[in-house]
Amino acid sequence: PSDQANSIANSLCRAKLECCICLGALVTPPRYDSSRPGQGSEAGDRTGVWSPARLHPSWHCIVCGTIVHLRCMQQWLRTKEGGGTLMRCPACAVDMPDGTTLPQRARCFCGARESRNVPPGEVIPNTCGGVCGRLLPCGVHRCTAPCHPGPCQRRCGATVTNAHCYCGAIAGQTVRCGAPVVFSCGDVCGRVLSPCGVHECTAACHEGPCPPCPRTVRRACYCGREVDEEAPCGSDTAYCCGEVCDRQRPCGHRCTDTCHEGECPPCPLTPSLV
């Protein structure tokens, strides 16, 4: 349980809790009844009986842990627009989840038993001794502590085994619930870079896409007039420079088309084409 839950439990044991609505006592303190015979290994060993502290019929907030008389909480309900009722804590003013209703009879803190059926010998009043079982803030796992007052521990103690690093070198690692399931392993990323599709990323394992390939390549235009010695890796190795091709045809004339890929078209001065 949380520190707040432990504080509430301590106040329950000392019978020091008051209802925040009526300011009346919430706990009947333990008392010694000398008129009732005790029990011992032999008759007459003890006289009188201790009656443990008892919590009055009450309702408790699952958010802040505030405890109020059940009869007082019945007056705290307000009508919800459109029908139905809405539960609201009188201390923290937080609306309870939709569908939450006020029980007709007081129940133990985990809700498993009616308070009247809770064993009176438990150290903390109104605890049934069973597993709490309330859903933890993670929304997946449930509290495994014994039935307790106040909020459950916010940090889930369960573990998950689907954690993996960004680069994929580590997969299926076990981490505590709520911890990042994707992380940096610190090793070299090693993923193939885009757009070159040849070289690998040399950065440390990282989130998001890899940076562009930092290497350069030599490229030239189709006609060979322009040469770029430091073109970004991944760019086309040949391109159109936009100038006249000017490559010499087999007939001796030069190509007058714009810089182009592949062989030059037939010379327009070829006799068969004239």
LINLIN-V493753 format. One record per residue. N is the residue number from 1. PSI is psi in degrees with one decimal (none if undefined). OMEGA is omega in degrees with one decimal (* if undefined). BURIAL is b if it has 24 or more other ideal C-beta (glycine too) atoms within 12 Angstrom, else e. Layout:
BEGIN
n: (N N)
psi: (PSI PSI)
omega: (OMEGA OMEGA)
burial: (BURIAL BURIAL)
END
This chain:
BEGIN
n: (1 2 3 4 5 6 7 8 9 10 11 12 13 14 15 16 17 18 19 20 21 22 23 24 25 26 27 28 29 30 31 32 33 34 35 36 37 38 39 40 41 42 43 44 45 46 47 48 49 50 51 52 53 54 55 56 57 58 59 60 61 62 63 64 65 66 67 68 69 70 71 72 73 74 75 76 77 78 79 80 81 82 83 84 85 86 87 88 89 90 91 92 93 94 95 96 97 98 99 100 101 102 103 104 105 106 107 108 109 110 111 112 113 114 115 116 117 118 119 120 121 122 123 124 125 126 127 128 129 130 131 132 133 134 135 136 137 138 139 140 141 142 143 144 145 146 147 148 149 150 151 152 153 154 155 156 157 158 159 160 161 162 163 164 165 166 167 168 169 170 171 172 173 174 175 176 177 178 179 180 181 182 183 184 185 186 187 188 189 190 191 192 193 194 195 196 197 198 199 200 201 202 203 204 205 206 207 208 209 210 211 212 213 214 215 216 217 218 219 220 221 222 223 224 225 226 227 228 229 230 231 232 233 234 235 236 237 238 239 240 241 242 243 244 245 246 247 248 249 250 251 252 253 254 255 256 257 258 259 260 261 262 263 264 265 266 267 268 269 270 271 272 273 274)
psi: (162.4 168.6 -37.1 -40.3 -40.9 -37.3 -42.4 -41.1 -40.0 -41.3 -35.6 -45.1 -31.7 3.3 45.5 22.0 141.7 147.8 127.8 -5.3 -54.2 -8.9 14.9 162.7 142.6 -19.2 132.8 118.1 158.9 149.0 157.4 122.4 102.5 -11.7 -13.8 132.3 139.7 -176.7 134.2 -175.6 -27.1 152.6 134.0 -1.1 -35.1 151.0 132.6 163.4 137.8 128.6 122.1 162.4 143.4 134.3 132.6 156.6 121.2 171.0 145.2 144.3 128.2 -8.8 -55.0 -13.1 -0.2 138.2 132.1 159.6 142.8 -40.0 -33.4 -38.2 -30.5 -29.0 -10.4 -12.5 141.1 152.4 134.0 134.5 130.3 3.7 162.1 -179.4 153.8 124.1 130.3 134.5 131.5 -13.0 -55.6 -7.8 21.9 131.8 133.6 158.7 149.0 138.9 -11.1 128.8 156.2 123.8 149.0 -32.1 146.4 144.5 164.5 173.0 -30.5 -11.4 2.5 -31.7 154.2 145.1 -33.3 -17.7 4.4 131.3 131.8 -10.9 -0.9 146.1 -44.6 121.9 143.2 19.2 132.2 -12.6 -10.0 178.4 136.6 -60.0 3.7 148.6 129.6 165.0 -22.1 -19.8 4.8 -50.4 164.4 155.6 129.8 3.5 159.0 153.9 127.1 155.6 166.7 176.4 152.1 164.4 129.6 -32.0 117.8 135.5 -1.7 164.8 154.1 153.1 20.8 19.0 144.7 158.6 167.4 -38.3 -11.9 2.4 -31.0 129.3 151.1 23.9 144.5 126.3 163.4 142.0 132.4 -19.4 156.3 132.1 -7.5 129.6 171.9 128.1 -12.8 -11.5 173.7 135.4 -59.2 1.5 148.7 132.1 156.2 143.6 3.3 -37.3 16.1 -54.3 160.2 152.9 129.7 2.1 161.7 148.9 124.1 162.6 148.1 -177.5 152.5 154.8 163.1 153.2 127.2 -7.0 162.0 156.1 163.0 132.6 156.5 158.7 168.9 -37.6 -11.0 3.9 -38.5 138.9 127.2 112.9 -16.8 53.4 145.6 135.3 133.9 -17.2 160.5 134.4 -17.7 150.1 170.4 124.5 -13.8 -6.7 174.4 137.6 -57.1 13.7 146.0 131.8 164.7 -27.9 -11.6 -21.5 159.5 149.7 130.2 3.2 162.8 145.5 124.1 164.7 147.7 -169.2 151.4 147.4 163.2 146.4 129.7 -11.8 3.4 130.7 -36.3 -17.4 -11.4 none)
omega: (-179.9 176.8 178.7 178.1 178.7 178.3 178.6 179.1 178.8 178.6 177.2 -178.6 -179.7 178.9 -176.3 -178.8 176.0 174.8 -176.7 177.9 -177.6 -179.0 176.6 179.9 178.7 -173.6 170.1 -174.4 176.6 -179.8 180.0 -179.3 -177.7 -178.7 -179.8 -178.6 178.0 179.9 179.6 -179.8 177.0 179.9 177.9 179.0 -178.0 173.9 179.6 -176.8 173.6 173.4 -176.7 176.9 -179.8 176.3 177.6 175.1 -169.7 173.8 -179.9 -179.8 -179.5 -178.9 -176.0 178.0 -179.9 178.8 177.4 176.0 178.6 -179.6 177.8 -179.5 178.6 179.3 -176.3 179.1 174.5 -178.3 179.4 -179.2 -179.1 178.3 -179.5 -180.0 -179.5 179.5 177.8 179.4 179.5 -178.7 -177.2 177.4 177.6 176.2 177.0 -179.4 177.4 -179.7 178.3 179.8 177.9 -179.3 177.9 178.0 179.7 -179.3 176.6 -172.3 178.4 177.0 -175.8 -176.0 168.8 -175.7 -178.5 179.4 179.5 178.5 -176.2 -174.7 -179.8 -177.0 179.0 -179.0 175.2 172.7 -173.3 -179.7 178.0 177.8 -177.4 175.1 179.0 -179.2 -179.4 -178.9 179.2 178.9 -177.6 -174.7 -177.6 -177.9 -179.3 178.7 174.5 178.0 -173.0 173.4 174.9 -178.3 173.1 176.9 -177.4 -178.6 -179.2 -179.3 -179.3 178.0 176.4 -173.9 -178.7 180.0 179.5 179.7 -176.3 -174.9 177.0 -179.7 179.2 179.6 177.8 179.8 179.9 177.5 177.7 178.2 -178.2 176.8 179.2 179.2 173.6 -172.8 176.2 178.7 177.9 179.1 177.5 -176.8 175.0 178.0 179.7 -175.6 175.1 8.4 -172.8 -179.8 -177.0 -175.6 -178.0 179.4 -179.0 178.9 175.4 179.1 -169.1 177.2 174.3 -178.5 175.6 177.1 177.0 179.2 -176.5 -176.3 178.9 178.4 177.1 176.6 -179.2 176.9 -175.9 -176.5 176.9 -178.1 -177.6 176.8 177.9 -176.6 -176.1 176.4 178.4 178.1 -178.5 176.9 -179.9 -179.0 176.0 -175.4 177.4 -179.1 178.8 179.4 176.5 -177.0 175.1 174.2 -176.8 177.3 178.2 -179.1 -179.0 176.3 -178.8 -179.1 -179.4 177.9 174.8 178.1 -171.3 178.7 174.7 -178.7 176.6 178.2 179.9 180.0 -179.6 179.9 176.6 -175.5 -178.0 -178.9 -177.4 *)
burial: (b b e e b e e b b e b b b e e e b e b b e e e e e b b e e e e e e e e e e e e e e e e e e e e e e e e b b b b b b b b b b b b b b b b b b b e b b e e b e e e e e e e e e e b b b b e e e e e b e e e e e b e e e b b b b b b e e e b e e b e e e b e b b b b b e b e b e b e b e e e e e e b e b b b b b b b b b e e b e e e e e e e e b b b e e e e e e e e e b e e e e e e e e e e e b e b e b e e b e e b e b e b e b e e e e b e e b e e e e e e e b b b e e e e e e e e e b e e e e e e e e e e e b e b e e e e e e e b e b e b b e e e b e e e e e e e e e e)
END
